[in-house]
Structures are given as C-alpha cells and as structure tokens.
Amino acid sequence: MSPSNQQASVRLTGVSALLHFLVDGLCICCLYLATVGKMDIVTTYVTYNVLAFLTQPLTGWWADWMRQRHWMLLGSVLLLTLGVAACQLSTINEQFIMPTAVLLGIGNSLFHVWGGKQVAVNTGNDIRALGVFVSTGAFGLAIGGVLASWSLLYVFLLSICVLAIQTLQAQTLPSPSLQGGSSISINEKTSEQGNHPLPVGRVRGGSVVRGGSIILLIMLVVAGRSFTGEAFTTGITKNAMLILLLGATSMAGKMAGGWLAKSMGIWKALLLMVVGTILCFLGKDLHIAVMLTGLFLINCTMPVTLYWANTLLKGYEGLAFGLLAAALIPGYLLAT
C-alpha cells in the first residue's frame, strides 16, 4: 500500500471510529429521551435491538453486493435524522415512540455494516484497525445514556452529518497505478469484491460445510463473550460514574486487543486474554479492579474474532460483521 493510500486508510478508520461513537451515543440518547417517564419501554428497546443487531447479517450481505456503498452511509444518516425528528414528536404524541425505535434501529444497522466493510477492506483486514473501529461504540453508549439531553442529541446529530459529508468527500484516493494524477474511489477500488452470489463458496481451504461450521463456532464464541462481559457486572449497582468507567474499559479493551494480537501473535495474545479473563472472573468479587481487568481482557478478544470471520469470508466482510453482531444478542439476553 502506497503512503498516500495508507494515510487515507488510517484517516478512514479514525473517522469511522468517531462516527461509531456518535451513532451509538445518538441512538441510546434518543431512546432515553423518547421513553423517559413512560411505563412500557421494554417493547421499544427490544424492537430497537432486534433491528439494530439481528438485521445486520442482511444489511451486511447487501453491503457486499453494493458497488456504491456510500449510499448506505447516506441512508443511515437520513434514517437517524428522521429518528431524532420522531423522538421530538414523541414528546407530543407517544405513538411516535415506536417509529423512533424502528428508524434508529435500521439506521444503526446500516451504519455498522458500512463501517465494518469499509475499514476491513481498505486496511487489508488489519486487526488493529478493526479493534479501533469496533471499540468506540461502547463508550458512545455510556456517554449517550448517562448524559442524555436534547442538547447532546443535537450535537451528536450535527457531528454525524458533518463527518459523513467529510467522509464522502474523501472517498477519492490517488492511485499510483494511474498516470496524470488520475484517481480511483475507494468504492470503485474494492467493488470487485462485491456482487458474488455465494460468499460461503469462497471459504478458504475447505468445503462450504466446513466453512459454515467454523463461522458458527466463531459466532458461538462471540455469544459466549457477550454473556461473560455482561456477567462480569451482574449484581453491581451502577451509578453514572461506574457506567462511564465500564464503557471506557470496554472501549480500551477492544482497541488494545488488535495491537496485542499484532505484536504478540494472535494465539499468544488470545491465551493471555482467555486465561486472564477466567482468573479475573473467579476473583471479580474481590475488588472492582479485578472486575475491570477481566472486562478489559474479554473485550480484547473482539478484534480477533472479527479478523477470523473476515479472513474466512474474504470479500464478504459485511456479512461477516453482521453475523458476529447478531451473535451478541443471545449472550446478552442470557446474561440479563
């Protein structure tokens, strides 16, 4: 990768990570403002989570087929904007609460697979970049939930719109293979990796059945990690400061995991993460520092599983991202 393309990839990763923080923060802030003081809020949050997470295999598949993936980002921003508008209307009429959840859920789903696909493809599935992208959502949820206000909501929305416009404007990278200062867009450069009808048919080193079995195993690992991450904090009274600390710890773990795997090697790093997590889980009631260390280590594994899924489904990184996102929900439900 040329220095100019590498700089563009780093910039894309950074902006996508910041957008991830803002999108997740906006969604939880908006849902809180729409449901605060209401009696029946379970249906609203369930609807949002189903649409935000369980639809990602479908939207991820769509991302792999699209040649102009910038439409997914534009669609996400439009839906999130409409969700904020519906949230404002819900203060007048409660019938707008459910449309708020629907718009936010679909907008969130579109953004995540867009970002996951773009970062994976344009960094060559760099495990460090994967960790940076996925990390920021956890802290966004903490900030959006704890500091929820209309002012914060509008700051989130305005920031998303500005960054999305800048991202779309930066979609053109100089290509060293072309003469006369010609350029090639990110979407065009990677479009040959989309539009394939059977992604599992391209699984490396084995049959479709074997590849499907490995993906299923990775999804089970992700579900188990989701369960363990939630179990670490079960029974703890969570005030505002602790929620922010938990969000920051989760973010730091996901971000550090990619760097640890890159520097130590995946298997050595994974052994450290797993053994450390088990020991911390056994002693999590001894001190909050033990619990936070365990939460940090379990989150370190996130870029590893995403890296494996992307490698297995090379060219179908959107589907890989979506499958692992959907796998988070069973573990979360079991833990809660």
Secondary structure, DSSP 8 states (H G I E B T S, - for coil): --HHHHHHHHHHHHHHHHHHHHHHHHHHHHHHHHHTT-S--HHHHHHHHIIIIITHHHHHHHHHH-S-THHHHHHHHHHHHHHHHHHHHHTT-GGGHHHHHHHHHHHHHHHHHHHHHHHHHHTTS-HHHHHHHHHHHHHHHHHHHHT--HHHHHHHHHHHHHHHHHHHHT-EEE-TTSSTT-EEEHHHHHGGGS--S-GGGG-TTS-HHHHHHHHHHHHHHHHHHHHHHHHHTTT----HHHHHHHHHHHHHHHHHHHHHHHHH-HHHHHHHHHHHHHHHHHTTTT-HHHHHHHHHHHHHTHHHHHHHHHHHTTT-HHHHHHHHHHHHHHHHHHH-
